[in-house]
């Protein structure tokens, strides 16, 4: 199975052109973030100079043009409301797993790359906190290709290349790193399988979810949800293989999945985070499109 490489992630720019990041943020967040406004006022992007009119802000008077033309002129600005988009990407070793088209880690890498392209093509700045079982890398929000390329390189570099155990601390460390950097009005996508999330993690997420628009991209696999078919199997990591009876273990398996699913959904509801599901059987672009354009959240 070929892992995603830089060429593949660069090619996702084409798929991103037809997609947009939906906005369901409350009014406060929209005022603090989002895109270029059509109304004029004091902002970041200069638009034109025209003769001063009653009601114009005196602070915007262009004194050089006024002196040159002998008549008071004022500067007009077009507000630039550029929204920072953050990607929190969990690439722990346990995500080197999949029973269908691709590994969960491959879904995470492709989805994060696609989200990065969608953000910058929509005029936003994109940054990322990407962590695996060994390290965390922070990439400050930047616009255009300058913001995307470092993210793509880091995704390729940090994706797991062998199975391993997950502690849950990988995602928690990444979240603790991200939280102080998220400003009000930001849009945050957390890409993970949330394999070790606990109810007590709500406190860690509350700071980010309270003042930004936050979405969880939950990566799942059919085998996790339904368990093994009847039969005897050998499973585990290369250094720890054990025999498994599919029929005997299924009730316990399904019980564990149900508890995990319930925890993820209840945490998302409590934090008012939109929960979108991506499956290993789906191609990245189609799966992301279906999730983001769905009229109802998974939660």
N, C-alpha and C positions, 0 to 999 in steps of 0.2 A: 504494500500500500504506500503510495507516494504522498508524503506530507506536503502541505502547501508551501510553495516557494515564492520568492519576490516577484517573479514574472507573472505568476497566477494572480497575486494580490494586486499588482498594477493593472492587470486586465479587468479587474472588477470595476474600474472607473466607468467602463461602458455601461454595465448594468445599473450603476448608481445614477446615471443621468435621468432615468425615468422615475426615480424615487424621491420623496421628500420626507423630512422629519416632521411628523404631525405635532401640533402644539395644542395641548389641553390645559395649559397652565392657568392659574387664577390671575385676575387682573394685575395684582401686585407684581407677580413674576414677569408678566408681559411688559409692564412698564419699565422694569429693570433690565430686561434682556431683549432678545429677539432681533428683528431685522430693521432695515432702513425705513424710516417714516416718510410719508409723503408730505407732511406738514412742515412749515418752515419755522425756524427758531434758532436759539443759540445751541450749536452742536459742534460736531467735529469736522464736518466736511463743508468747505466753502463752496458756495454756489454762484453768487453774483453780487455786483454792487449796483445800487439804484438810488435815485433821489430820496432823501429822507421824507417820511410821511408821518403825520400825527399818529402817535401810538407806538412808533418804533422805539426799540430799546436804545437809549442814548449811548450805552456802552458799546454798541455795534457801529458807531459812526466811524467811517474811514476818513481820518483827518488828512491823509495825503491826497486823496482824490478830492476832498472838499476844498483844500487849499489850491489845488491845480485848476479846478473848474469854477471856483468862486461860488459854489452852492453846496449845501450840506448833503452828503451822500452817506448811505449806511450799507453795511455788509449784510448779506443774507447767508444763512447756513442751512444745510440739510442735515437733520439729525441722523447720525449713524448709530443704530442700535444693534451692534454686533453681539451675538450670543455665544458665550463660551460653551462648547460641548465637550464633556469629559467621558472617556471610556475607562471603565474599571474592569480589567480583563483578568480572569482567574485561569491560569494554565497549570494547575497542580498536576502531579504525576498520575493521580487516579483518573484524570480525564483522558488518559491514553487508553480508551475503552470505547467499543462500539460494536453492535451486532448487525448493523444494516449497511448503509452506503459508506459511512465514514466514521471516524472516531469523534468523540465529544470534543476533544481538543481541536480537531480540524474544523468543526462547526464554529467553535469560539473564535478561532483565528480568522476564518472567512467572514463571519458576521461582523467582527470588530473592524476588519478592513473595509467592508462595505459601508458600515456606519460612518467611518472616517471620511470616505469619499463623498457620501451623501451630504455630510455636514459642510465640507469645504465648497462643494459645488453649489450649495445653497447659500453661500456667503458667510457661514459661521467660522469661528476659530475652533480647532479641535486639539485637545490634549489627551493624555492617557496616563494611567497608572497600571502597569502590567506586571504581574507577579507569577512566579512559578514556585516550586518547592524549595528553591535555593536562593532566589534573589527577587528584588523589586526594582523596577525602573520607572522613573517619572519623566514625562515629556510634557513640557509646558504648552498651553494652547497657542497655536499659530494658524495662520490662514494659508489658503492655497496649497500647492504641492509641498511647500516648505513645512507645513504641518503634518501632512500625511506620510511622507516618505520615511521619517524617523520611526513613526509608529509601525509601518509595515515591516521595516527591518527588525524592529524589536520583537514583533509578533513571531516572525520566522525564527529568530534567534532563541527565544525563550520557550517555544512550544515543546512539550515533553516528547522524548524519543524512546521511552520505555515505560512500562507500567510501574506503579509504585503506590504506596499508601498515602492517604490524605488525613490530615489532622484537623482541618478547618481553620487553623491559624493562618494559612496562606492568604485566604480571602480577608480575614480580620486584619492582618497586618497591612494589606493593600488599602483597605478601607480607612484605617487609622492614618495612613499616609495621605490619602486623598482629602479627607474631611476638612482640614484647615485651609486647603487651597480652593475650595468651592465657594464662589461668591453668589449672593442672591441673584436669581434669574437664570442661573446656569441650567443646562440640561445634562443629566447624568445617566449613562447606560451602564449597568452592571451586567457583565457577560460571564455566566458561571453555571455549573450544575447545582450549586448550593447544597452539595452533598453532605455537609456537616453543619448546616445552619441549625441554630437552637433558638428557642423562644427568648432566651436572655440576650440574644444578639440584637434585639430591637433597639436597645439603648445605643448601640454603636451606630445604627443606621439613622436614628432619629435626627441627629444633627444635620446630616446631608439632606434627608427627605423634607425637613421642616421649611427650608428656604430655597429649595431648588426643585426642578421638575425631574423626578427620578423614575427610571424604568428598569425592571429586572428582565433580562433576556435569559430565560430558564432553559437550559439544554438538557434534553431527555433522550432516553433510548428505550425502544419497545421491550427489550429483555428485562430492563429494570422494572417496568410497569407490570409485566405479565408473568414473569418468572420463566424458568426452564420448562420445556416440554417434557412429557414423560420419557424416562430413559435414564441411563447412567452416564455420567460425564466426569471428566477430570478438569478441574479448574483451579485458578490461583495464579500467583506470580511464578516466574521461572524457578525461583528458589524455594517455593512453597506450594506444591501442587497437591490437592486433596480430591478424593473421589466424592461425587455428589449424586444423589438420587433425585431426579427432577420432581417426581410426584410427592415424595416424602418431605422435601424441603419447601414446596410451593406455599403452603399455608403460612409458614413463618416468613417467607420471602415477601408475600403480598401484605402481610401485617406490617412489616418494616417499611415497605414502600408507602402504604397508606399513612403511617405516622409521619414520614418525611414529607409527603405531599401536603398533609394537613398543616404541618408546621410552616411550610413555605407559603401556602395560601393565606393562613391566618396572620402571619407576619406582614405580608404585603397589604392585606386589608387594614390592619391596625396602623400601618405607616402611610396608608393612602398612596401606595406605590403601584403603578400599573405593571401587571405581570404578563409577559409575553413568552410563549413557549416555542422553542425551536427543537426539532427532532433530528436525529442522525440520519433518518431516511430521506430528509428533504435537502434539495440543493439550496445553497445559502441564499441566493437572490430571491427565489420563489418562496422560501420559508419566511424570510424577513418581510417580504411584501405582504404575504398572507397575514402575518402577525400584526404588522403595523396598520394595515388597512381593515382589520377586523373591527366590527362595530362593537364588540364586547370583549373586555379583557378576560384573561384566563382566571384572574382572581375573582 
